[in-house]
Amino acid sequence: MMKPTTTVLLTVSLLAACTPPAVSPLTEQNPSATTASSSIDTAYWTEQPYCSGRYQLRLPSKRRHGSTHIDYNGWSVMVMFNDWNRNVRNINEFKQNGRAGTKIVVDTRTLIPDRAMMQVTRRDFEWEHIIRDRGMPYEADLYFKLDNDDAYIVRSYFRIPSDHGKAPANWKAQEKEAINTIEKKFRQEILNGLKTRQEFEVPNKHGICLIGGFIADDGKKPFEVHSTVEFAKQHDMSLEIMHGDVLKAGEATLLQRKVDPEKGLLVKALTRTIRQGKRTINGMSGEEKLVKWGGNKYMFFWERDGGDPRIMMQFGAEKKDGTKRSEAEVLAIWDTVLPTLKPVKP
């Protein structure tokens, strides 16, 4: 599994005003426009399924991929790569000695043996001096792992109301009830739908694909993540999938935005759009924009109508001299991979 490398961000700004005319876009109804079958090994580029969020693609099997932060249904989830064992040690140490010397560990629970734990802490405050009417603040952290040693951490917060600036008489009873409530939410909204998943497995149900796992849901829960994929022996390129960046009413679409891949007037002057227009992928209407700059650097975008998902493929963007691939080859790779995009569950 990939540990994320530097991600090139999709930046909205102004290009040089003199962009040359764009080549006609591809559509499912216009397959003759692609050169994919003649210049690349299409079997290699579509070798195995890849599942990310609510979508799937076919990609080379030897790949690395990852993301460091996920927003799911109101929960903020941090991903810490190869860090499960260290987090378990910290949880046990905090249970014995407190957390960072300023937090009191209130409760530690195993929710799924060897796979999910929960720890609740509170600050070492005095009700009368610090808390007053705001109540006592607590932090509840859920830790879980999937089919690897990555640690997923979900943080939640709650307060126990004060009684006119003093500790309530039933403080501990309220505390226990609040902890039980947050545990129930963790189970219902995350753990109950959580399953491990093989690398090339695409579940035939609604839900969210994570690295080595899957959260089954009704297909409607809000979800945001940016995932980067890199491939063995393909050091000049990467693929990025952006989920959840839904366009607001009146916000510019991909074709209305201008993409500035790097800063500098000279770069802008050497930037051109080699193809742009409407493009439908497996029944999903969207827009495409393919940009070339700096001699032989490429950044290709496809955005579904509404903004979610967005796909970006780049070639040579991190290299001073760009990629050694020809324009025909990078177009062929794009036009081979992109048409494999479809929802996990139609």
C-alpha positions as CSV (number, residue, x, y, z in Angstrom):
1,M,0.0,0.0,0.0
2,M,1.2,3.4,-0.9
3,K,2.4,5.9,1.7
4,P,1.3,9.2,0.1
5,T,3.8,11.1,-1.9
6,T,3.6,14.8,-2.7
7,T,0.3,15.5,-4.4
8,V,-0.1,18.0,-7.2
9,L,-3.2,20.0,-6.4
10,L,-5.8,21.1,-8.9
11,T,-5.4,24.8,-8.7
12,V,-7.9,27.3,-10.2
13,S,-6.4,30.4,-11.7
14,L,-5.8,32.2,-14.9
15,L,-4.0,30.8,-17.9
16,A,-2.5,32.8,-20.7
17,A,-5.3,34.4,-22.7
18,C,-4.1,33.0,-26.0
19,T,-5.1,29.3,-25.6
20,P,-5.1,27.6,-29.0
21,P,-8.3,25.8,-30.2
22,A,-9.0,22.6,-28.4
23,V,-9.2,19.2,-30.1
24,S,-12.7,17.7,-30.2
25,P,-13.5,15.8,-27.0
26,L,-14.1,12.0,-26.8
27,T,-17.5,10.6,-26.0
28,E,-18.8,7.1,-25.7
29,Q,-20.4,7.7,-29.0
30,N,-17.1,8.8,-30.6
31,P,-14.6,6.0,-29.9
32,S,-12.8,6.6,-33.2
33,A,-11.1,9.7,-31.7
34,T,-8.9,7.6,-29.4
35,T,-5.5,6.2,-30.3
36,A,-5.3,3.9,-27.2
37,S,-5.4,0.5,-28.9
38,S,-2.5,1.2,-31.3
39,S,0.2,2.8,-29.1
40,I,0.0,1.1,-25.6
41,D,-0.5,-2.2,-23.9
42,T,-4.2,-1.8,-23.0
43,A,-4.2,-5.1,-21.1
44,Y,-1.5,-3.8,-18.7
45,W,-3.3,-0.5,-18.1
46,T,-6.6,-2.2,-17.3
47,E,-5.2,-5.3,-15.6
48,Q,-7.0,-5.3,-12.2
49,P,-10.0,-3.5,-10.5
50,Y,-9.3,-0.6,-8.2
51,C,-11.9,0.6,-5.8
52,S,-11.8,4.1,-4.1
53,G,-14.7,5.6,-2.3
54,R,-17.9,5.0,-4.3
55,Y,-16.2,4.4,-7.6
56,Q,-14.0,1.9,-9.3
57,L,-11.5,1.8,-12.2
58,R,-9.3,-0.8,-13.9
59,L,-5.6,-0.1,-13.3
60,P,-2.2,-1.8,-13.4
61,S,-2.0,-4.4,-10.6
62,K,1.3,-3.3,-9.2
63,R,0.4,0.0,-7.6
64,R,0.7,2.0,-4.4
65,H,-2.1,4.2,-3.2
66,G,-3.2,6.1,-0.1
67,S,-4.9,9.1,1.5
68,T,-4.3,10.7,4.9
69,H,-7.7,12.1,5.8
70,I,-11.3,11.1,5.2
71,D,-14.6,12.9,6.0
72,Y,-17.4,10.4,6.2
73,N,-21.0,11.2,7.3
74,G,-19.9,14.0,9.6
75,W,-17.0,12.1,11.0
76,S,-13.4,13.2,10.5
77,V,-11.1,10.2,10.1
78,M,-7.3,10.4,10.2
79,V,-5.3,7.7,8.5
80,M,-1.9,6.8,10.0
81,F,0.1,4.4,7.9
82,N,1.7,1.3,9.4
83,D,0.9,2.8,12.8
84,W,-1.6,0.5,14.5
85,N,0.8,-1.2,16.9
86,R,2.2,2.2,18.1
87,N,-1.3,3.5,18.7
88,V,-2.2,0.4,20.7
89,R,0.9,0.9,22.9
90,N,-0.1,4.6,23.4
91,I,-3.6,3.7,24.3
92,N,-2.4,1.3,27.0
93,E,0.2,3.7,28.3
94,F,-2.4,6.5,28.5
95,K,-4.7,4.2,30.4
96,Q,-2.0,3.7,33.0
97,N,-0.4,7.1,33.1
98,G,-2.8,9.6,31.6
99,R,-2.4,11.4,28.3
100,A,0.4,14.0,27.8
101,G,0.2,14.8,31.5
102,T,-2.8,17.1,31.1
103,K,-5.6,14.7,30.3
104,I,-7.3,12.1,32.5
105,V,-8.2,8.8,30.9
106,V,-11.8,8.1,31.8
107,D,-12.5,4.9,30.0
108,T,-10.8,2.5,27.6
109,R,-12.9,-0.1,25.7
110,T,-12.2,-2.9,23.2
111,L,-15.0,-2.8,20.7
112,I,-13.6,-5.5,18.3
113,P,-10.8,-7.7,19.6
114,D,-7.5,-6.8,17.9
115,R,-9.3,-4.4,15.5
116,A,-11.1,-1.6,17.2
117,M,-10.7,0.3,20.5
118,M,-12.2,3.4,22.1
119,Q,-10.6,5.7,24.6
120,V,-12.3,8.6,26.4
121,T,-10.3,11.4,28.1
122,R,-11.0,14.7,29.8
123,R,-8.9,17.7,30.7
124,D,-7.7,18.1,34.3
125,F,-9.9,21.1,35.0
126,E,-11.7,22.2,38.1
127,W,-15.4,22.8,37.6
128,E,-15.5,25.9,39.7
129,H,-12.4,27.6,38.3
130,I,-12.4,26.7,34.6
131,I,-15.6,25.1,33.4
132,R,-18.3,27.2,34.9
133,D,-21.4,27.1,32.7
134,R,-19.7,25.6,29.7
135,G,-19.5,22.1,31.2
136,M,-16.7,19.6,31.4
137,P,-15.1,18.8,27.9
138,Y,-14.4,15.2,26.9
139,E,-12.7,13.7,23.9
140,A,-13.7,10.2,22.6
141,D,-11.3,8.6,20.1
142,L,-12.2,5.5,18.1
143,Y,-9.2,3.5,16.7
144,F,-9.7,0.8,14.1
145,K,-7.7,-1.1,11.6
146,L,-8.5,-3.1,8.4
147,D,-6.6,-5.7,6.5
148,N,-3.2,-4.0,7.2
149,D,-1.4,-2.2,10.0
150,D,-2.8,1.3,9.2
151,A,-4.6,3.0,12.1
152,Y,-7.8,4.9,11.4
153,I,-8.6,7.4,14.1
154,V,-12.0,9.1,14.6
155,R,-12.3,11.9,17.1
156,S,-15.5,13.0,18.8
157,Y,-16.2,15.6,21.6
158,F,-18.9,16.1,24.2
159,R,-19.5,18.0,27.4
160,I,-21.2,17.3,30.7
161,P,-23.2,20.4,31.7
162,S,-22.3,22.1,35.0
163,D,-24.7,22.8,37.8
164,H,-24.4,26.6,38.2
165,G,-20.6,26.3,37.7
166,K,-20.2,23.3,39.9
167,A,-20.0,19.5,39.3
168,P,-23.5,18.0,39.0
169,A,-24.5,15.6,41.7
170,N,-24.9,12.8,39.1
171,W,-21.7,13.7,37.2
172,K,-20.4,10.1,37.0
173,A,-23.8,8.8,35.9
174,Q,-24.0,11.4,33.2
175,E,-20.4,10.6,32.1
176,K,-21.1,6.9,31.8
177,E,-24.3,7.6,29.8
178,A,-22.5,9.9,27.4
179,I,-19.7,7.4,26.9
180,N,-22.2,4.6,26.2
181,T,-24.0,6.9,23.7
182,I,-20.9,7.7,21.8
183,E,-19.9,4.0,21.7
184,K,-23.3,3.2,20.2
185,K,-22.8,5.9,17.5
186,F,-19.3,4.6,16.7
187,R,-20.8,1.1,16.3
188,Q,-23.9,2.1,14.3
189,E,-22.4,4.6,12.0
190,I,-18.9,3.1,11.4
191,L,-18.1,-0.3,12.8
192,N,-21.3,-2.2,12.0
193,G,-20.8,-1.6,8.3
194,L,-17.0,-2.1,8.4
195,K,-15.6,-5.1,6.5
196,T,-12.1,-6.0,5.4
197,R,-11.5,-6.2,1.6
198,Q,-8.9,-7.7,-0.7
199,E,-6.9,-5.3,-2.8
200,F,-8.7,-6.2,-6.1
201,E,-12.1,-6.8,-4.6
202,V,-15.0,-4.5,-5.5
203,P,-18.1,-5.1,-3.3
204,N,-21.4,-5.4,-5.1
205,K,-23.2,-3.1,-2.7
206,H,-23.5,0.5,-1.7
207,G,-20.7,1.8,0.4
208,I,-17.2,3.3,0.7
209,C,-14.0,1.5,-0.4
210,L,-11.1,2.2,2.0
211,I,-7.6,0.8,1.7
212,G,-8.1,-2.9,2.7
213,G,-11.7,-2.3,3.8
214,F,-15.2,-1.2,3.0
215,I,-18.0,0.6,4.9
216,A,-21.4,-0.6,3.8
217,D,-24.1,2.1,3.8
218,D,-27.1,3.3,1.8
219,G,-25.0,5.0,-0.9
220,K,-26.1,8.5,0.2
221,K,-23.8,9.3,3.2
222,P,-21.5,12.3,2.4
223,F,-17.9,11.3,1.8
224,E,-14.8,13.3,1.0
225,V,-11.3,12.1,0.3
226,H,-8.4,12.7,-2.1
227,S,-6.6,9.5,-3.1
228,T,-3.4,9.2,-5.0
229,V,-2.3,6.1,-7.0
230,E,1.2,5.4,-8.4
231,F,2.3,2.5,-10.4
232,A,5.5,0.3,-10.4
233,K,8.0,1.4,-13.0
234,Q,5.9,4.3,-14.0
235,H,7.8,7.0,-12.1
236,D,6.7,9.9,-14.2
237,M,3.0,9.7,-13.6
238,S,0.2,9.4,-11.0
239,L,-3.6,9.3,-10.8
240,E,-5.6,11.2,-8.3
241,I,-9.3,10.7,-7.5
242,M,-11.1,13.4,-5.6
243,H,-14.4,12.4,-4.0
244,G,-17.0,14.7,-2.4
245,D,-16.0,18.1,-4.0
246,V,-19.6,18.9,-4.9
247,L,-20.0,22.1,-6.8
248,K,-22.1,24.8,-5.2
249,A,-24.9,26.6,-7.0
250,G,-23.3,28.9,-9.6
251,E,-19.8,27.6,-9.0
252,A,-17.7,27.3,-12.2
253,T,-17.5,23.9,-13.8
254,L,-14.3,22.3,-15.1
255,L,-14.7,23.9,-18.6
256,Q,-15.4,27.3,-17.0
257,R,-12.3,27.2,-14.8
258,K,-8.8,27.7,-16.0
259,V,-6.0,25.5,-14.8
260,D,-2.6,26.9,-13.8
261,P,-0.3,23.9,-13.2
262,E,2.6,26.0,-12.1
263,K,3.3,29.6,-11.2
264,G,5.2,32.0,-13.5
265,L,4.4,34.0,-16.6
266,L,6.7,31.9,-18.8
267,V,4.9,28.7,-17.8
268,K,1.5,30.3,-18.5
269,A,2.7,31.3,-21.9
270,L,3.8,27.8,-22.7
271,T,0.6,26.2,-21.4
272,R,-2.0,25.0,-23.9
273,T,-5.2,23.0,-23.7
274,I,-4.9,20.1,-26.1
275,R,-8.4,18.8,-25.6
276,Q,-11.5,19.9,-23.8
277,G,-15.3,19.5,-23.9
278,K,-18.2,17.4,-22.7
279,R,-17.4,13.7,-22.2
280,T,-19.8,10.9,-21.0
281,I,-18.3,7.9,-19.2
282,N,-20.4,4.8,-18.6
283,G,-23.6,6.9,-18.6
284,M,-22.1,9.6,-16.3
285,S,-22.1,13.0,-18.0
286,G,-19.1,15.2,-17.3
287,E,-16.5,17.5,-18.6
288,E,-12.9,16.9,-19.7
289,K,-9.9,19.2,-19.9
290,L,-6.4,18.1,-21.0
291,V,-3.5,20.5,-20.5
292,K,0.1,20.5,-21.6
293,W,2.8,22.8,-20.3
294,G,6.6,23.3,-19.8
295,G,7.5,21.4,-22.9
296,N,6.4,17.9,-22.1
297,K,4.3,18.0,-18.9
298,Y,0.7,16.9,-18.9
299,M,-2.3,17.3,-16.5
300,F,-5.6,15.7,-17.5
301,F,-8.9,16.2,-15.8
302,W,-12.4,14.7,-16.0
303,E,-15.1,15.9,-13.7
304,R,-18.6,14.5,-13.4
305,D,-21.4,17.0,-13.7
306,G,-21.9,18.4,-10.2
307,G,-18.2,18.0,-9.4
308,D,-18.1,14.5,-7.8
309,P,-15.9,12.6,-8.6
310,R,-13.0,14.4,-10.2
311,I,-10.2,12.4,-11.9
312,M,-6.7,13.8,-12.5
313,M,-3.8,12.1,-14.3
314,Q,-0.5,13.8,-14.6
315,F,2.7,12.9,-16.5
316,G,6.1,14.5,-15.9
317,A,4.7,17.2,-13.5
318,E,7.3,16.4,-10.8
319,K,10.2,16.2,-13.2
320,K,12.2,19.2,-14.4
321,D,12.2,18.1,-18.0
322,G,8.7,16.5,-18.0
323,T,7.9,13.0,-19.3
324,K,9.7,11.2,-22.1
325,R,6.4,9.8,-23.3
326,S,4.9,11.2,-26.5
327,E,1.7,13.1,-26.5
328,A,0.0,10.2,-28.4
329,E,1.1,7.8,-25.6
330,V,-0.2,9.9,-22.7
331,L,-3.5,10.4,-24.5
332,A,-3.7,6.7,-25.1
333,I,-3.2,5.9,-21.5
334,W,-5.8,8.4,-20.4
335,D,-8.3,7.2,-23.0
336,T,-7.8,3.6,-21.9
337,V,-8.1,4.1,-18.2
338,L,-10.8,6.8,-17.9
339,P,-13.6,4.7,-19.7
340,T,-13.3,2.0,-17.0
341,L,-14.6,4.5,-14.4
342,K,-18.0,3.5,-12.9
343,P,-19.8,3.5,-9.6
344,V,-19.2,0.6,-7.2
345,K,-22.9,0.0,-7.1
346,P,-24.8,1.4,-10.2
